[in-house]
Amino acid sequence: MAKATLPKPVYAYVGVTDLAVEVVRDLVASTQTRLAGVQKDVNARVADVQKTVADPKALRQQAVTVVNARVDAITSDAKARRKAIEARVAELQATVTKGAADQATETYAELVKRGESLVGRIRRQESTTATVKSASTTVAKAKTTATQAKKAADAEVTATKKTNSAAKTAAKKATAKKAPVRKAAAKKTTTAQSSAKATVTAAKKTATNAVAAAADAAEKVGD
């Protein structure tokens, strides 16, 4: 059985996702590093200010101002990077979408070709051919059985009518005519029964061949 492989557009979309995750991860790491640097810088500035400023309120205000300024700068930078990432991802997705459309057309054609090949192989396999042949034989025998059954029924009706008519004429003549008429009707009935038995046998053979054809077809799927 052939090994299933993903279409190139699927790999492309996976690549886009992987790229986006990588960029975001780098952005988070960079932001964390810069925040750590801000905290270190603020601590250093506070320590320096503490040496020169005696007023705690002024010291606190200066520290808050420094922190806010650095955080605003990092936030702005993060927003700019996010927009750049989104733009890049959109660009890559647009490129992949165009490629996916072309690939989809090719894939559809390949699937049609593969399906036609599979159906052709199933139709040509020996078990399928035998099933079709057996089915045709069964239908023909069924028609023959129906015709013979009708003839047998008609013969039985005719024999009954003739017997009744002969009985009204004379008992002796009725006996002479009854035997050959009944014999002909019995012969037609026997023929119809034999034909019906042959039809049942043909139907069983068709069913057996159909099962074999289905099994063979199942084995060919995916080859």
C-alpha positions in Angstrom: 0.0 0.0 0.0 1.3 3.4 -0.9 2.5 5.6 1.9 0.2 8.6 2.5 2.0 12.0 2.3 0.6 15.4 3.1 0.2 18.0 0.3 2.8 20.8 0.1 0.3 23.5 1.1 -0.3 21.7 4.4 3.4 21.6 5.1 3.6 25.3 4.1 0.8 26.3 6.6 2.6 24.3 9.3 5.8 26.2 8.5 4.0 29.5 8.8 2.6 28.5 12.2 6.1 27.3 13.3 7.6 30.6 12.1 5.0 32.7 14.0 5.5 30.7 17.2 9.3 31.1 16.9 9.0 34.9 16.4 6.6 35.3 19.2 8.8 33.2 21.5 11.8 35.4 20.6 9.8 38.5 21.2 8.7 37.3 24.7 12.2 36.4 25.6 13.5 39.7 24.4 10.8 41.6 26.3 11.6 39.7 29.5 15.3 40.5 29.1 14.5 44.1 28.6 12.2 44.2 31.6 14.9 42.6 33.7 17.3 45.3 32.4 14.7 48.0 33.3 14.3 46.7 36.8 18.1 46.6 37.3 18.5 50.1 35.9 15.7 51.4 38.1 17.3 49.9 41.2 20.6 51.4 40.3 19.0 54.8 39.7 17.1 54.6 42.9 20.2 53.8 44.8 22.0 56.8 43.1 19.1 59.1 43.9 18.9 57.9 47.5 22.5 59.1 47.9 21.7 62.6 46.8 18.0 63.2 47.6 16.8 63.3 51.2 13.0 63.6 50.4 11.4 60.1 50.2 8.4 61.5 48.3 10.5 63.0 45.6 12.6 59.9 45.4 9.5 57.7 44.9 8.1 60.1 42.2 11.3 60.0 40.3 11.5 56.2 40.4 7.9 55.9 39.1 8.6 58.3 36.3 11.7 56.3 35.2 9.8 53.0 35.3 6.8 54.3 33.4 9.0 55.7 30.7 10.9 52.5 30.2 7.7 50.4 30.3 6.1 52.6 27.7 9.1 52.3 25.4 9.0 48.5 25.7 5.2 48.4 25.1 5.5 50.5 22.0 8.3 48.3 20.7 6.3 45.1 21.4 3.3 46.5 19.5 5.5 47.4 16.5 7.0 43.9 16.5 3.5 42.3 16.8 2.3 44.3 13.8 5.4 43.3 11.8 4.7 39.6 12.7 1.1 39.8 11.7 1.9 41.4 8.4 4.6 38.8 7.7 2.2 35.9 8.6 -0.5 37.4 6.4 1.9 37.7 3.5 3.1 34.1 3.9 -0.5 32.8 4.1 -1.5 34.7 0.9 1.4 33.1 -0.9 0.5 29.6 0.4 -3.2 30.1 -0.4 -2.3 30.8 -4.1 -0.1 27.7 -4.1 -2.8 25.7 -2.4 -5.3 26.6 -5.2 -2.9 25.3 -7.9 -2.1 22.3 -5.8 -5.8 21.5 -5.2 -6.5 21.4 -9.0 -3.6 19.0 -9.5 -4.6 16.9 -6.5 -8.2 16.7 -7.8 -7.0 15.5 -11.2 -4.8 12.9 -9.5 -7.7 11.7 -7.4 -9.9 11.3 -10.5 -7.1 9.4 -12.3 -6.6 7.2 -9.2 -10.3 6.5 -8.9 -10.6 5.6 -12.6 -7.6 3.2 -12.3 -9.1 1.5 -9.2 -12.5 1.0 -10.8 -10.9 -0.3 -14.0 -8.9 -2.9 -12.0 -11.9 -4.0 -10.1 -14.0 -4.4 -13.2 -11.2 -6.5 -14.9 -10.6 -8.8 -11.9 -11.6 -12.4 -12.5 -14.1 -12.6 -9.6 -16.0 -9.5 -10.9 -16.2 -11.0 -14.4 -17.4 -14.3 -13.0 -20.1 -12.4 -10.9 -21.4 -10.6 -14.0 -21.5 -13.8 -16.0 -23.3 -15.7 -13.2 -25.8 -12.9 -12.8 -26.6 -13.0 -16.5 -27.1 -16.8 -16.3 -29.3 -16.5 -13.2 -31.5 -13.9 -14.9 -31.9 -16.1 -18.0 -32.7 -19.2 -15.9 -35.2 -17.2 -13.9 -37.0 -16.1 -17.0 -37.1 -19.7 -18.3 -38.4 -20.9 -14.9 -41.2 -18.3 -15.0 -42.2 -19.3 -18.6 -42.2 -23.1 -17.8 -44.2 -22.5 -14.6 -46.8 -20.6 -16.5 -46.9 -23.4 -19.1 -47.3 -26.0 -16.4 -50.1 -24.0 -14.8 -51.9 -23.6 -18.1 -51.5 -27.3 -18.8 -53.0 -28.2 -15.5 -56.0 -25.9 -16.1 -56.4 -27.4 -19.6 -56.2 -30.9 -18.2 -58.8 -30.2 -15.6 -61.2 -28.7 -18.1 -60.8 -31.7 -20.5 -61.2 -34.1 -17.6 -64.4 -32.5 -16.5 -65.7 -32.4 -20.0 -64.9 -36.1 -20.6 -66.6 -37.0 -17.3 -69.8 -35.6 -18.5 -69.7 -37.6 -21.8 -69.0 -41.0 -20.4 -67.1 -42.6 -17.5 -65.2 -45.0 -19.7 -64.1 -42.5 -22.3 -63.2 -40.1 -19.4 -60.8 -42.8 -18.0 -59.1 -43.3 -21.4 -58.6 -39.6 -22.0 -57.7 -38.6 -18.4 -54.5 -40.6 -18.2 -52.6 -39.0 -21.1 -53.8 -35.5 -20.4 -52.7 -35.7 -16.7 -49.4 -37.2 -17.8 -48.6 -34.3 -20.1 -49.5 -31.8 -17.3 -47.3 -33.7 -14.8 -44.4 -33.6 -17.3 -44.6 -29.8 -17.6 -44.8 -29.5 -13.8 -41.6 -31.6 -13.4 -39.8 -29.5 -16.1 -40.8 -26.3 -14.3 -39.5 -27.7 -10.9 -36.1 -28.7 -12.5 -35.8 -25.2 -14.0 -36.5 -23.6 -10.7 -33.9 -25.7 -9.0 -31.3 -24.7 -11.6 -32.2 -21.1 -11.1 -31.6 -21.4 -7.3 -28.2 -23.1 -8.0 -27.2 -20.2 -10.4 -28.3 -17.6 -7.8 -26.1 -19.3 -5.1 -23.2 -19.3 -7.5 -23.7 -15.6 -8.3 -23.8 -14.7 -4.6 -20.6 -16.6 -4.0 -18.8 -14.9 -6.9 -20.2 -11.5 -5.6 -18.6 -12.1 -2.2 -15.3 -13.0 -3.8 -15.4 -9.9 -6.0 -16.1 -7.7 -3.0 -13.1 -9.2 -1.2 -10.8 -8.7 -4.2 -12.0 -5.2 -4.6 -11.3 -4.3 -1.0 -7.7 -5.6 -1.3 -7.1 -3.3 -4.3 -8.3 -0.1 -2.5 -5.2 1.9 -1.6 -2.8 0.0 -3.7 
